[in-house]
Amino acid sequence: MKHKHLTLQNRHYIEISLKSGSSQTAIAKALETTQGTISKEIKRNTGLNV
């Protein structure tokens, strides 16, 4: 998988997918990125220090 920056549309997709109950792994596959990228994005943008 290529390392790439997430777009605003990708971030919106992550938000919608999480609200609908999708797993981080499923989101990563859909966006063709790693689960780690998704996890970091969620931690960075939720305001939670998990």
CHARMM-style PDB file with segment names, atoms N, HN, CA, C and O in Angstrom:
ATOM      1  N   MET     1       0.834  -1.174   0.000  1.00  0.00      PROA
ATOM      2  CA  MET     1       0.000   0.000   0.000  1.00  0.00      PROA
ATOM      3  C   MET     1       0.882   1.242   0.000  1.00  0.00      PROA
ATOM      4  O   MET     1       1.901   1.303   0.688  1.00  0.00      PROA
ATOM      5  N   LYS     2       0.474   2.210  -0.773  1.00  0.00      PROA
ATOM      6  HN  LYS     2      -0.353   2.161  -1.332  1.00  0.00      PROA
ATOM      7  CA  LYS     2       1.234   3.447  -0.856  1.00  0.00      PROA
ATOM      8  C   LYS     2       0.958   4.322   0.358  1.00  0.00      PROA
ATOM      9  O   LYS     2      -0.135   4.321   0.924  1.00  0.00      PROA
ATOM     10  N   HSD     3       1.980   5.060   0.732  1.00  0.00      PROA
ATOM     11  HN  HSD     3       2.868   5.061   0.272  1.00  0.00      PROA
ATOM     12  CA  HSD     3       1.782   6.079   1.761  1.00  0.00      PROA
ATOM     13  C   HSD     3       1.259   7.309   1.050  1.00  0.00      PROA
ATOM     14  O   HSD     3       1.867   7.788   0.093  1.00  0.00      PROA
ATOM     15  N   LYS     4       0.137   7.817   1.514  1.00  0.00      PROA
ATOM     16  HN  LYS     4      -0.357   7.427   2.292  1.00  0.00      PROA
ATOM     17  CA  LYS     4      -0.434   8.998   0.887  1.00  0.00      PROA
ATOM     18  C   LYS     4      -1.154   9.817   1.936  1.00  0.00      PROA
ATOM     19  O   LYS     4      -1.548   9.313   2.987  1.00  0.00      PROA
ATOM     20  N   HSD     5      -1.313  11.074   1.631  1.00  0.00      PROA
ATOM     21  HN  HSD     5      -0.993  11.484   0.777  1.00  0.00      PROA
ATOM     22  CA  HSD     5      -2.048  11.950   2.530  1.00  0.00      PROA
ATOM     23  C   HSD     5      -3.535  11.674   2.390  1.00  0.00      PROA
ATOM     24  O   HSD     5      -4.026  11.370   1.303  1.00  0.00      PROA
ATOM     25  N   LEU     6      -4.235  11.782   3.496  1.00  0.00      PROA
ATOM     26  HN  LEU     6      -3.836  12.029   4.379  1.00  0.00      PROA
ATOM     27  CA  LEU     6      -5.681  11.627   3.453  1.00  0.00      PROA
ATOM     28  C   LEU     6      -6.309  12.947   3.025  1.00  0.00      PROA
ATOM     29  O   LEU     6      -5.922  14.017   3.495  1.00  0.00      PROA
ATOM     30  N   THR     7      -7.264  12.856   2.143  1.00  0.00      PROA
ATOM     31  HN  THR     7      -7.578  11.987   1.761  1.00  0.00      PROA
ATOM     32  CA  THR     7      -7.965  14.047   1.675  1.00  0.00      PROA
ATOM     33  C   THR     7      -9.116  14.366   2.623  1.00  0.00      PROA
ATOM     34  O   THR     7      -9.449  13.577   3.507  1.00  0.00      PROA
ATOM     35  N   LEU     8      -9.705  15.515   2.427  1.00  0.00      PROA
ATOM     36  HN  LEU     8      -9.434  16.156   1.709  1.00  0.00      PROA
ATOM     37  CA  LEU     8     -10.881  15.886   3.207  1.00  0.00      PROA
ATOM     38  C   LEU     8     -12.000  14.874   2.982  1.00  0.00      PROA
ATOM     39  O   LEU     8     -12.730  14.527   3.911  1.00  0.00      PROA
ATOM     40  N   GLN     9     -12.131  14.405   1.749  1.00  0.00      PROA
ATOM     41  HN  GLN     9     -11.538  14.686   0.994  1.00  0.00      PROA
ATOM     42  CA  GLN     9     -13.145  13.396   1.437  1.00  0.00      PROA
ATOM     43  C   GLN     9     -12.854  12.087   2.178  1.00  0.00      PROA
ATOM     44  O   GLN     9     -13.777  11.427   2.655  1.00  0.00      PROA
ATOM     45  N   ASN    10     -11.567  11.708   2.275  1.00  0.00      PROA
ATOM     46  HN  ASN    10     -10.817  12.245   1.887  1.00  0.00      PROA
ATOM     47  CA  ASN    10     -11.196  10.509   3.025  1.00  0.00      PROA
ATOM     48  C   ASN    10     -11.578  10.659   4.495  1.00  0.00      PROA
ATOM     49  O   ASN    10     -12.110   9.731   5.105  1.00  0.00      PROA
ATOM     50  N   ARG    11     -11.308  11.814   5.046  1.00  0.00      PROA
ATOM     51  HN  ARG    11     -10.877  12.568   4.550  1.00  0.00      PROA
ATOM     52  CA  ARG    11     -11.621  12.056   6.459  1.00  0.00      PROA
ATOM     53  C   ARG    11     -13.129  12.017   6.701  1.00  0.00      PROA
ATOM     54  O   ARG    11     -13.592  11.507   7.721  1.00  0.00      PROA
ATOM     55  N   HSD    12     -13.870  12.551   5.767  1.00  0.00      PROA
ATOM     56  HN  HSD    12     -13.493  12.965   4.938  1.00  0.00      PROA
ATOM     57  CA  HSD    12     -15.334  12.506   5.868  1.00  0.00      PROA
ATOM     58  C   HSD    12     -15.812  11.048   5.796  1.00  0.00      PROA
ATOM     59  O   HSD    12     -16.697  10.642   6.549  1.00  0.00      PROA
ATOM     60  N   TYR    13     -15.222  10.274   4.892  1.00  0.00      PROA
ATOM     61  HN  TYR    13     -14.503  10.603   4.281  1.00  0.00      PROA
ATOM     62  CA  TYR    13     -15.565   8.854   4.763  1.00  0.00      PROA
ATOM     63  C   TYR    13     -15.284   8.118   6.078  1.00  0.00      PROA
ATOM     64  O   TYR    13     -16.087   7.296   6.518  1.00  0.00      PROA
ATOM     65  N   ILE    14     -14.145   8.418   6.698  1.00  0.00      PROA
ATOM     66  HN  ILE    14     -13.492   9.086   6.341  1.00  0.00      PROA
ATOM     67  CA  ILE    14     -13.801   7.790   7.977  1.00  0.00      PROA
ATOM     68  C   ILE    14     -14.864   8.119   9.020  1.00  0.00      PROA
ATOM     69  O   ILE    14     -15.327   7.235   9.742  1.00  0.00      PROA
ATOM     70  N   GLU    15     -15.245   9.374   9.096  1.00  0.00      PROA
ATOM     71  HN  GLU    15     -14.869  10.092   8.510  1.00  0.00      PROA
ATOM     72  CA  GLU    15     -16.255   9.800  10.075  1.00  0.00      PROA
ATOM     73  C   GLU    15     -17.579   9.071   9.869  1.00  0.00      PROA
ATOM     74  O   GLU    15     -18.153   8.535  10.818  1.00  0.00      PROA
ATOM     75  N   ILE    16     -18.059   9.052   8.638  1.00  0.00      PROA
ATOM     76  HN  ILE    16     -17.593   9.488   7.867  1.00  0.00      PROA
ATOM     77  CA  ILE    16     -19.334   8.396   8.321  1.00  0.00      PROA
ATOM     78  C   ILE    16     -19.249   6.897   8.600  1.00  0.00      PROA
ATOM     79  O   ILE    16     -20.173   6.308   9.162  1.00  0.00      PROA
ATOM     80  N   SER    17     -18.138   6.289   8.205  1.00  0.00      PROA
ATOM     81  HN  SER    17     -17.388   6.767   7.748  1.00  0.00      PROA
ATOM     82  CA  SER    17     -17.968   4.845   8.387  1.00  0.00      PROA
ATOM     83  C   SER    17     -17.941   4.463   9.859  1.00  0.00      PROA
ATOM     84  O   SER    17     -18.545   3.468  10.258  1.00  0.00      PROA
ATOM     85  N   LEU    18     -17.242   5.250  10.665  1.00  0.00      PROA
ATOM     86  HN  LEU    18     -16.751   6.059  10.341  1.00  0.00      PROA
ATOM     87  CA  LEU    18     -17.198   4.964  12.102  1.00  0.00      PROA
ATOM     88  C   LEU    18     -18.579   5.081  12.728  1.00  0.00      PROA
ATOM     89  O   LEU    18     -18.961   4.261  13.563  1.00  0.00      PROA
ATOM     90  N   LYS    19     -19.325   6.101  12.325  1.00  0.00      PROA
ATOM     91  HN  LYS    19     -19.015   6.767  11.647  1.00  0.00      PROA
ATOM     92  CA  LYS    19     -20.678   6.284  12.867  1.00  0.00      PROA
ATOM     93  C   LYS    19     -21.603   5.139  12.476  1.00  0.00      PROA
ATOM     94  O   LYS    19     -22.546   4.825  13.202  1.00  0.00      PROA
ATOM     95  N   SER    20     -21.333   4.510  11.322  1.00  0.00      PROA
ATOM     96  HN  SER    20     -20.566   4.765  10.733  1.00  0.00      PROA
ATOM     97  CA  SER    20     -22.177   3.399  10.882  1.00  0.00      PROA
ATOM     98  C   SER    20     -21.672   2.053  11.397  1.00  0.00      PROA
ATOM     99  O   SER    20     -22.257   1.012  11.099  1.00  0.00      PROA
ATOM    100  N   GLY    21     -20.575   2.076  12.176  1.00  0.00      PROA
ATOM    101  HN  GLY    21     -20.099   2.922  12.418  1.00  0.00      PROA
ATOM    102  CA  GLY    21     -20.102   0.858  12.811  1.00  0.00      PROA
ATOM    103  C   GLY    21     -19.027   0.087  12.068  1.00  0.00      PROA
ATOM    104  O   GLY    21     -18.712  -1.042  12.444  1.00  0.00      PROA
ATOM    105  N   SER    22     -18.458   0.666  11.027  1.00  0.00      PROA
ATOM    106  HN  SER    22     -18.713   1.583  10.721  1.00  0.00      PROA
ATOM    107  CA  SER    22     -17.391  -0.019  10.281  1.00  0.00      PROA
ATOM    108  C   SER    22     -16.126  -0.097  11.128  1.00  0.00      PROA
ATOM    109  O   SER    22     -15.860   0.778  11.952  1.00  0.00      PROA
ATOM    110  N   SER    23     -15.358  -1.149  10.915  1.00  0.00      PROA
ATOM    111  HN  SER    23     -15.574  -1.860  10.245  1.00  0.00      PROA
ATOM    112  CA  SER    23     -14.098  -1.304  11.635  1.00  0.00      PROA
ATOM    113  C   SER    23     -13.007  -0.468  10.968  1.00  0.00      PROA
ATOM    114  O   SER    23     -13.120  -0.090   9.802  1.00  0.00      PROA
ATOM    115  N   GLN    24     -11.962  -0.191  11.723  1.00  0.00      PROA
ATOM    116  HN  GLN    24     -11.871  -0.498  12.670  1.00  0.00      PROA
ATOM    117  CA  GLN    24     -10.827   0.538  11.162  1.00  0.00      PROA
ATOM    118  C   GLN    24     -10.195  -0.243  10.016  1.00  0.00      PROA
ATOM    119  O   GLN    24      -9.747   0.350   9.034  1.00  0.00      PROA
ATOM    120  N   THR    25     -10.156  -1.555  10.130  1.00  0.00      PROA
ATOM    121  HN  THR    25     -10.520  -2.037  10.928  1.00  0.00      PROA
ATOM    122  CA  THR    25      -9.590  -2.393   9.076  1.00  0.00      PROA
ATOM    123  C   THR    25     -10.402  -2.281   7.797  1.00  0.00      PROA
ATOM    124  O   THR    25      -9.829  -2.168   6.713  1.00  0.00      PROA
ATOM    125  N   ALA    26     -11.715  -2.311   7.902  1.00  0.00      PROA
ATOM    126  HN  ALA    26     -12.180  -2.403   8.782  1.00  0.00      PROA
ATOM    127  CA  ALA    26     -12.579  -2.190   6.724  1.00  0.00      PROA
ATOM    128  C   ALA    26     -12.419  -0.819   6.069  1.00  0.00      PROA
ATOM    129  O   ALA    26     -12.395  -0.707   4.844  1.00  0.00      PROA
ATOM    130  N   ILE    27     -12.310   0.211   6.889  1.00  0.00      PROA
ATOM    131  HN  ILE    27     -12.330   0.119   7.885  1.00  0.00      PROA
ATOM    132  CA  ILE    27     -12.119   1.565   6.362  1.00  0.00      PROA
ATOM    133  C   ILE    27     -10.780   1.649   5.633  1.00  0.00      PROA
ATOM    134  O   ILE    27     -10.693   2.209   4.540  1.00  0.00      PROA
ATOM    135  N   ALA    28      -9.748   1.095   6.241  1.00  0.00      PROA
ATOM    136  HN  ALA    28      -9.818   0.640   7.129  1.00  0.00      PROA
ATOM    137  CA  ALA    28      -8.420   1.113   5.624  1.00  0.00      PROA
ATOM    138  C   ALA    28      -8.430   0.414   4.267  1.00  0.00      PROA
ATOM    139  O   ALA    28      -7.843   0.914   3.307  1.00  0.00      PROA
ATOM    140  N   LYS    29      -9.083  -0.721   4.184  1.00  0.00      PROA
ATOM    141  HN  LYS    29      -9.560  -1.127   4.964  1.00  0.00      PROA
ATOM    142  CA  LYS    29      -9.163  -1.441   2.909  1.00  0.00      PROA
ATOM    143  C   LYS    29      -9.895  -0.613   1.868  1.00  0.00      PROA
ATOM    144  O   LYS    29      -9.475  -0.556   0.712  1.00  0.00      PROA
ATOM    145  N   ALA    30     -10.982   0.025   2.263  1.00  0.00      PROA
ATOM    146  HN  ALA    30     -11.323  -0.021   3.202  1.00  0.00      PROA
ATOM    147  CA  ALA    30     -11.766   0.835   1.327  1.00  0.00      PROA
ATOM    148  C   ALA    30     -10.960   2.026   0.810  1.00  0.00      PROA
ATOM    149  O   ALA    30     -11.101   2.423  -0.347  1.00  0.00      PROA
ATOM    150  N   LEU    31     -10.117   2.590   1.672  1.00  0.00      PROA
ATOM    151  HN  LEU    31     -10.003   2.267   2.612  1.00  0.00      PROA
ATOM    152  CA  LEU    31      -9.318   3.756   1.286  1.00  0.00      PROA
ATOM    153  C   LEU    31      -7.937   3.370   0.758  1.00  0.00      PROA
ATOM    154  O   LEU    31      -7.135   4.233   0.400  1.00  0.00      PROA
ATOM    155  N   GLU    32      -7.673   2.071   0.716  1.00  0.00      PROA
ATOM    156  HN  GLU    32      -8.324   1.370   1.007  1.00  0.00      PROA
ATOM    157  CA  GLU    32      -6.391   1.540   0.234  1.00  0.00      PROA
ATOM    158  C   GLU    32      -5.211   2.137   0.996  1.00  0.00      PROA
ATOM    159  O   GLU    32      -4.248   2.635   0.413  1.00  0.00      PROA
ATOM    160  N   THR    33      -5.324   2.069   2.314  1.00  0.00      PROA
ATOM    161  HN  THR    33      -6.106   1.664   2.787  1.00  0.00      PROA
ATOM    162  CA  THR    33      -4.254   2.523   3.189  1.00  0.00      PROA
ATOM    163  C   THR    33      -4.143   1.536   4.344  1.00  0.00      PROA
ATOM    164  O   THR    33      -4.842   0.522   4.360  1.00  0.00      PROA
ATOM    165  N   THR    34      -3.284   1.817   5.295  1.00  0.00      PROA
ATOM    166  HN  THR    34      -2.716   2.640   5.282  1.00  0.00      PROA
ATOM    167  CA  THR    34      -3.101   0.884   6.405  1.00  0.00      PROA
ATOM    168  C   THR    34      -4.041   1.203   7.563  1.00  0.00      PROA
ATOM    169  O   THR    34      -4.539   2.321   7.698  1.00  0.00      PROA
ATOM    170  N   GLN    35      -4.263   0.200   8.381  1.00  0.00      PROA
ATOM    171  HN  GLN    35      -3.858  -0.707   8.271  1.00  0.00      PROA
ATOM    172  CA  GLN    35      -5.098   0.390   9.566  1.00  0.00      PROA
ATOM    173  C   GLN    35      -4.427   1.378  10.508  1.00  0.00      PROA
ATOM    174  O   GLN    35      -5.110   2.136  11.196  1.00  0.00      PROA
ATOM    175  N   GLY    36      -3.105   1.378  10.546  1.00  0.00      PROA
ATOM    176  HN  GLY    36      -2.550   0.761   9.987  1.00  0.00      PROA
ATOM    177  CA  GLY    36      -2.369   2.319  11.387  1.00  0.00      PROA
ATOM    178  C   GLY    36      -2.632   3.766  11.002  1.00  0.00      PROA
ATOM    179  O   GLY    36      -2.753   4.634  11.866  1.00  0.00      PROA
ATOM    180  N   THR    37      -2.718   4.020   9.706  1.00  0.00      PROA
ATOM    181  HN  THR    37      -2.619   3.315   9.004  1.00  0.00      PROA
ATOM    182  CA  THR    37      -3.022   5.369   9.221  1.00  0.00      PROA
ATOM    183  C   THR    37      -4.394   5.806   9.709  1.00  0.00      PROA
ATOM    184  O   THR    37      -4.577   6.941  10.152  1.00  0.00      PROA
ATOM    185  N   ILE    38      -5.351   4.900   9.625  1.00  0.00      PROA
ATOM    186  HN  ILE    38      -5.203   3.978   9.266  1.00  0.00      PROA
ATOM    187  CA  ILE    38      -6.715   5.211  10.065  1.00  0.00      PROA
ATOM    188  C   ILE    38      -6.732   5.454  11.571  1.00  0.00      PROA
ATOM    189  O   ILE    38      -7.350   6.409  12.042  1.00  0.00      PROA
ATOM    190  N   SER    39      -6.063   4.602  12.314  1.00  0.00      PROA
ATOM    191  HN  SER    39      -5.561   3.826  11.932  1.00  0.00      PROA
ATOM    192  CA  SER    39      -6.005   4.735  13.769  1.00  0.00      PROA
ATOM    193  C   SER    39      -5.397   6.075  14.177  1.00  0.00      PROA
ATOM    194  O   SER    39      -5.930   6.764  15.046  1.00  0.00      PROA
ATOM    195  N   LYS    40      -4.285   6.439  13.548  1.00  0.00      PROA
ATOM    196  HN  LYS    40      -3.852   5.880  12.841  1.00  0.00      PROA
ATOM    197  CA  LYS    40      -3.630   7.716  13.861  1.00  0.00      PROA
ATOM    198  C   LYS    40      -4.532   8.893  13.522  1.00  0.00      PROA
ATOM    199  O   LYS    40      -4.600   9.865  14.275  1.00  0.00      PROA
ATOM    200  N   GLU    41      -5.217   8.807  12.401  1.00  0.00      PROA
ATOM    201  HN  GLU    41      -5.161   8.018  11.790  1.00  0.00      PROA
ATOM    202  CA  GLU    41      -6.121   9.884  11.988  1.00  0.00      PROA
ATOM    203  C   GLU    41      -7.254  10.053  13.001  1.00  0.00      PROA
ATOM    204  O   GLU    41      -7.623  11.175  13.347  1.00  0.00      PROA
ATOM    205  N   ILE    42      -7.797   8.943  13.468  1.00  0.00      PROA
ATOM    206  HN  ILE    42      -7.497   8.031  13.187  1.00  0.00      PROA
ATOM    207  CA  ILE    42      -8.881   8.994  14.452  1.00  0.00      PROA
ATOM    208  C   ILE    42      -8.377   9.615  15.756  1.00  0.00      PROA
ATOM    209  O   ILE    42      -9.033  10.490  16.322  1.00  0.00      PROA
ATOM    210  N   LYS    43      -7.224   9.168  16.229  1.00  0.00      PROA
ATOM    211  HN  LYS    43      -6.692   8.457  15.770  1.00  0.00      PROA
ATOM    212  CA  LYS    43      -6.672   9.710  17.475  1.00  0.00      PROA
ATOM    213  C   LYS    43      -6.355  11.193  17.340  1.00  0.00      PROA
ATOM    214  O   LYS    43      -6.575  11.972  18.267  1.00  0.00      PROA
ATOM    215  N   ARG    44      -5.845  11.569  16.193  1.00  0.00      PROA
ATOM    216  HN  ARG    44      -5.666  10.936  15.440  1.00  0.00      PROA
ATOM    217  CA  ARG    44      -5.438  12.955  15.968  1.00  0.00      PROA
ATOM    218  C   ARG    44      -6.642  13.898  15.903  1.00  0.00      PROA
ATOM    219  O   ARG    44      -6.535  15.067  16.273  1.00  0.00      PROA
ATOM    220  N   ASN    45      -7.773  13.399  15.438  1.00  0.00      PROA
ATOM    221  HN  ASN    45      -7.860  12.450  15.137  1.00  0.00      PROA
ATOM    222  CA  ASN    45      -8.894  14.289  15.149  1.00  0.00      PROA
ATOM    223  C   ASN    45     -10.148  14.078  15.984  1.00  0.00      PROA
ATOM    224  O   ASN    45     -11.177  14.692  15.701  1.00  0.00      PROA
ATOM    225  N   THR    46     -10.094  13.238  16.994  1.00  0.00      PROA
ATOM    226  HN  THR    46      -9.258  12.740  17.224  1.00  0.00      PROA
ATOM    227  CA  THR    46     -11.279  13.051  17.823  1.00  0.00      PROA
ATOM    228  C   THR    46     -11.248  13.909  19.079  1.00  0.00      PROA
ATOM    229  O   THR    46     -12.265  14.065  19.754  1.00  0.00      PROA
ATOM    230  N   GLY    47     -10.094  14.459  19.392  1.00  0.00      PROA
ATOM    231  HN  GLY    47      -9.267  14.332  18.844  1.00  0.00      PROA
ATOM    232  CA  GLY    47      -9.980  15.235  20.614  1.00  0.00      PROA
ATOM    233  C   GLY    47      -9.804  14.365  21.839  1.00  0.00      PROA
ATOM    234  O   GLY    47      -9.809  14.861  22.966  1.00  0.00      PROA
ATOM    235  N   LEU    48      -9.647  13.064  21.624  1.00  0.00      PROA
ATOM    236  HN  LEU    48      -9.643  12.661  20.709  1.00  0.00      PROA
ATOM    237  CA  LEU    48      -9.443  12.129  22.729  1.00  0.00      PROA
ATOM    238  C   LEU    48      -7.975  11.759  22.814  1.00  0.00      PROA
ATOM    239  O   LEU    48      -7.324  11.557  21.789  1.00  0.00      PROA
ATOM    240  N   ASN    49      -7.458  11.671  24.009  1.00  0.00      PROA
ATOM    241  HN  ASN    49      -7.987  11.835  24.841  1.00  0.00      PROA
ATOM    242  CA  ASN    49      -6.091  11.205  24.200  1.00  0.00      PROA
ATOM    243  C   ASN    49      -6.146   9.748  24.605  1.00  0.00      PROA
ATOM    244  O   ASN    49      -6.067   9.416  25.788  1.00  0.00      PROA
ATOM    245  N   VAL    50      -6.281   8.894  23.632  1.00  0.00      PROA
ATOM    246  HN  VAL    50      -6.346   9.163  22.671  1.00  0.00      PROA
ATOM    247  CA  VAL    50      -6.438   7.459  23.881  1.00  0.00      PROA
ATOM    248  C   VAL    50      -5.082   6.808  23.863  1.00  0.00      PROA
ATOM    249  OT1 VAL    50      -4.977   5.596  24.052  1.00  0.00      PROA
TER     250      VAL     50
END
